[in-house]
Amino acid sequence: MLILLPPSEGKYAPSRGKRLDLATLSFPELTSAREKVLDALVEVCRGDADDARATIGLPPGLAGEIARNAGLLTAPTAAASRLYTGVLYDALGLGSLSSSGKRRASSRLAVASSLFGLIRLGDRVPAYRLSGDVSLPSIGTVSSVWRASMGEVMRPLVAKQLVVDLRSGSYAALARIPGAVTATVLAEHTDGRRTVVSHFNKAHKGALARVLAGTRAEPADAGAVATLARRAGMRVERPAPHALEIIVPA
C-alpha cells in the first residue's frame, strides 16, 4: 500500500545538517524534473524580492521565505518526517507509533511535493516555500512540469499495490492517479445536511493516514480501507468504488 500525503505550508527549518543531494532522494526518475523546478525557483528568488514574492504568491509578512528559497542549494536539510509540520502531521503522529508501526509507515507513506515531486519520509530536503499552482517564468506552472514525470513514476506503483491518495487541491493536480482511493471529509449537521470540511479535513485525513500507516493489514481495496478506519472508531461511507467519505459532527 502507498499512502500519498500533501506537504505542509509550515515547515521545520533545520539550522544544521547536510546540504541537499538530489541523487540521494527516492524515485530517482524524478531527478531531472527536480533540477528543473529547483533551479527555476532559486533563480526567481535570487532576483528582485518583491517580484519574487508576487510570483510565489506570498504576503509581505512572509518575505523571509524568499531569502530561504534563494539559498536552497546550500541550506541544511532534514528528513521529510521531521520537516513537514501542521495539522495533518500532528494527527499522523509519526513519533508515537510503535517501532514496527514506524517501519511500516516509512515504506507506505510518501509526500507529494511541488518542489521535489514524490519523496519518502526518510529523504532529506531543506525547508522551502512553493505551491503547486505557482508559475515560474522559465518553466511555466509547477504542476505542468510534474504531471508527465510523476505519471511515469506512479503507473508501476499503482499497478502493484493499492494507492490511497490523501492529497488535495493543487497537490492532487501534480499527478492524477486513476484507481486510487480518495477521501473526503464531510460534516453532518443536526438537520441531516452534510457539508465539506475545509481546514480540519487535514486532521481527519491525518488520523486515517495513521491508521493505515501503522496497521499490520495490507488492504487491497477501498472496502478494506473503510473497514480498518471503522475499527479505529472513524465513521466512513463509500459513495463510489474508489471513494471514501469520513463523516464527522458539524
N, C-alpha and C positions, 0 to 999 in steps of 0.2 A: 504494500500500500504506500502511496505517495500522497502527502498532505501538503497542499500549496498554501502558504501564508502571504498576506500582504506585508510590506515593510511598515515601519512606523515613521511618522514625521519627526518625532523627537528621537534622538539617538544619544547613547553614551559616547562621549568623546574621549578616547584614551589619551593620556599625557605622555605615555611611553609605549614602546612596542616596535616590532619590525615594520619596515615600510611595505607598502603594497607590492605584491608579486603576483601578477595575473596568472603566471604559469602554475601557481600552486592551487588555484581555485578549482572547485568541482566543475564538471561539464566543460572540459577544455575546448569543445567545439565552438564555444561562445567567445573565445579569446579575441578573435578579430573584431567582432561587434563590440566587445568591451573596450578595446583600444579606441575604436571609433567614437563611441559616446564619451568616454573619459577625456580624450584629447579635445573634443568639441566643448565639453563643459569647462575644462580648465582654461581653454583659450578665451571663452566668453568672460569668465570670472577674473582673468588677469587684465582685462580691459577696463573701460570706464565702469566704476562701481554702480552708478545709478542706472546705466544702460543694462548692466548685468542683472541688477535686482529686478528691473522691469521684465527682462527676458525670462528669468527664473520664476517670476511671479511672487516675489516676497515683499511684505510690508516693510516700511522703514525700520521698524524695531528689530528686524531680523537681518539687517545689513551685514552683521558679522559672519553670517553663513556664506557670503560671497567670498570673503577672505579665506574661509575654511576650504571652500571648493577650489580656490586658486592654488592651494597648497596640497592638493590630494596626492600628488606624485611622491611627496616626501613625508606625508603625515603618518603618524603611528597608527597601527591597526589593532583591532581586537576581534575575537571570534564573533560571528554573527549572533550567536546565542546570548552574548553579552551586549552587543551593540544596539540591538533593537529593543526599545522600551515602550511603555504606554499601556493602554487598557487591555488590548488583546494579549500582549505578552505577560502582563500581570496575571491575567486569568489562566494563561497557559502554565505558568508557574514551573518552569523547567527545573529550577533549583530544588524544588521539593519533591520531585519524582524519585522513586527508588532507583538504585543503581541499574537494575535491569530495565526499568522504565526509561531512564536516560539513554541507555544504549539503543533501545528501540526508537526513541524519539530522534536520535541523531541519524538513523538510517531512513526514517519515514518523513521527516519534515524538511521542507525547502522553502526559501523565501524568494518571491518574485520581485526583483529589484529593478528599478528603472535605470540604474547605472551599471549593474553587473549581470543583469538578466536573471539567471537562476543560480542560487547559491545554497550550500548546505550550512548547517548551524556551526560546523567547525571551521568554515572558511574565514580567513582573517581579512577584513576590509576596514578602511577608515570611515569616520563619520562624514556624511555628505548631505547635501540637500538638493533633491531633484525629483520632480513629479513626472509621472508617465505621460502627461499631456503637454509637457513643455516642448517648444520648438526651438532648436538651436540653429543659428544661422548657417553653419557649414554642413549640417546633416538633415535638417528638417525635424519633424516630430520624432521624439524618442521612441514612441510606440511603433512607428513605421520601421525603424531600424531593427527592433526586436521581433516583429511579427514573423518574418521569414526564418531567422536563425533559431528562435526559440521553438518555432513549429517543428523544425527538423529534429531538435533535441527531444521534444515531447512525444513525437509519434512512436518511437520504440518503447518509451516508458509507459505510455497508455496501453500499448499492445500486450504488455506482460504483467500488468498489475492494475488494481483499482486506483483511480486518482480522485481525491476529494479536494475540490477547489474552493477554498475559503477566501479567495481574493475578491475585490470589489472595484467598481469604478475603472479608473484609468489603468490599474494594475491588471485587471482581467483582460483589458484590451491589448496587453503586451503579447498575448498568445491565446487564441481561442482553442479550447480543448474539447472536441466532440466526445461525448460519452462520459465525461467527468461528472461526479456527484457534486451538486452545488447546494448551498444552504441559504435560506432567507429567514430573518428573524422578524416575527410579527407580534405586535402587542394586541392582546384580546381585551376589549372593553367590557364593562358590565352589561351593556346592551347587545353584546354579541359581535359588534363590529371589530374588524381586525385592521390594524394599520402597520405599515412598515416601520420598524425601529431604526433610527438613524445612528446616533453616537453610540448608544450602549449595545448595538449589534456586535461591536467588537468584543465586548466582554463575553457574550454568549457564544460567539464563534471561537474565542479562545478557550472557553470551557469545553466545547466539542473537540477542539484540537487536542486538548489534554487527555480526554477520554480515549481518543483514537491513537494518540502517540504512545501512550503507556500500556495499552492492552496487549495481552498475550495472543488475542484472537487475530485472525487475518481475514477481515470481511471481504467478500467477493463482489458485493453489490450494495445499492442504496438501502435495500431492506435490512441487510446485516448491519450497516452503519446505524440505521434507525434503532435497531434492537439494542445495540451497545449504548447508544445515547439514553434510551429509556431506562435501561438497567442502572444508569448513573443518575437517574432522577429527572432527566430532561423530558419535556413534553414535545414530541416530534411527530409530524404527519408527513405523508408522501403525496403531494398533489400531482406528481408525474413520475415516470420510471427513474429518472436520474436527479430528481429534485427533492429536497427536504425543506420543511418549514419548522422552525423552532418557535413554539408558541409560549409567550411569557405574559404575565399580568400587565395591564396598562397602568 
